[in-house]
């Protein structure tokens, strides 16, 4: 194995470590943003910390899958109306996956708006 190949392997390992840390940070930021949105949004409740953390993971996975297969950025203000609608749909679909995560259709629309506002204020990308 030559030096170039070792360097490539080391870079791949660092990228994997960075992506795991980046994913954890993204889950934490998403959980904070979703908690803020649930606090300010009527028709949007979360029954506990575990439901919140699980919802943050599910939202992150759904966001990743939608972005991977469609190319649509699900940030509420990231892609205009399409991003806003995708964010609302992600919130509503999460209701069916995560126990203790309750949201109405109007709550998901208002929640996507609140998440967009909080996302504009907080550093990093929430959804």
C-alpha positions in Angstrom: 0.0 0.0 0.0 1.5 3.3 -1.0 1.3 6.7 0.8 -1.5 8.0 -1.5 -3.7 5.0 -0.7 -3.1 5.3 3.0 -4.0 9.0 2.9 -7.2 8.2 1.0 -8.1 5.6 3.7 -7.4 8.0 6.5 -9.5 10.7 4.8 -12.4 8.2 4.5 -12.1 7.3 8.2 -12.1 10.9 9.2 -15.2 11.6 6.9 -17.0 8.7 8.6 -16.2 10.1 12.1 -17.2 13.6 11.1 -20.5 12.4 9.6 -21.4 10.5 12.8 -20.7 13.6 14.9 -22.5 15.8 12.4 -25.5 13.4 12.5 -25.7 13.6 16.3 -25.5 17.4 16.2 -28.2 17.5 13.6 -30.5 15.2 15.7 -29.9 17.5 18.7 -30.6 20.6 16.8 -33.7 19.1 15.2 -35.0 18.0 18.6 -34.6 21.5 20.0 -36.3 23.1 17.0 -39.2 20.6 17.1 -39.6 21.2 20.8 -39.8 24.9 20.2 -42.3 24.4 17.4 -44.4 22.1 19.6 -44.4 24.7 22.3 -45.7 27.5 20.1 -48.0 25.5 17.8 -51.6 24.7 18.6 -52.4 21.1 17.7 -48.8 19.9 18.2 -47.8 18.0 21.3 -45.0 15.7 22.2 -45.4 13.4 25.2 -41.9 13.1 26.4 -38.1 13.4 25.8 -37.9 9.9 24.2 -40.7 10.8 21.8 -38.9 14.0 21.0 -35.6 12.3 20.3 -37.2 9.6 18.3 -39.1 12.2 16.3 -35.9 14.1 15.6 -34.3 10.9 14.2 -37.4 10.0 12.1 -37.6 13.6 10.8 -33.9 13.5 9.9 -34.2 10.1 8.1 -37.3 11.2 6.2 -35.6 14.5 5.2 -32.6 12.6 4.0 -34.6 10.1 2.0 -36.7 12.8 0.4 -33.7 14.9 -0.5 -31.8 11.8 -1.8 -34.6 10.6 -4.1 -36.3 13.8 -5.1 -33.6 16.5 -4.6 -36.1 18.7 -2.7 -34.6 20.5 0.3 -37.1 20.0 3.1 -36.1 23.2 4.9 -39.3 25.2 5.2 -37.7 28.3 3.7 -35.0 26.4 1.8 -37.0 25.8 -1.4 -39.9 28.1 -1.1 -43.4 26.6 -1.2 -42.2 23.1 -2.1 -39.7 23.0 0.9 -42.4 24.3 3.2 -45.0 21.7 2.1 -42.4 18.9 2.3 -41.5 20.0 5.9 -45.2 20.0 6.8 -45.7 16.5 5.3 -42.6 15.2 7.1 -44.1 16.5 10.4 -47.5 14.9 9.7 -46.0 11.6 8.6 -43.9 11.5 11.8 -47.1 11.3 13.8 -47.8 7.8 12.4 -44.3 6.5 13.2 -43.4 8.0 16.6 -45.7 7.2 19.6 -46.3 10.3 21.7 -45.9 12.6 18.8 -49.3 14.2 18.0 -49.9 16.7 15.4 -52.9 17.8 13.3 -52.8 18.8 9.7 -53.1 22.5 10.6 -50.5 21.9 13.4 -48.1 20.5 10.8 -48.5 23.6 8.6 -48.1 26.0 11.4 -45.3 23.9 12.8 -43.4 24.0 9.5 -43.7 27.8 9.6 -42.4 27.9 13.2 -39.6 25.5 12.3 -38.7 27.8 9.3 -38.6 30.8 11.5 -36.5 29.1 14.2 -34.3 27.5 11.6 -33.6 31.0 10.2 -32.5 32.2 13.7 -30.5 29.2 14.9 -27.2 28.2 13.3 -27.1 24.9 11.5 -29.7 23.1 9.5 -32.7 21.7 11.5 -34.6 19.7 9.0 
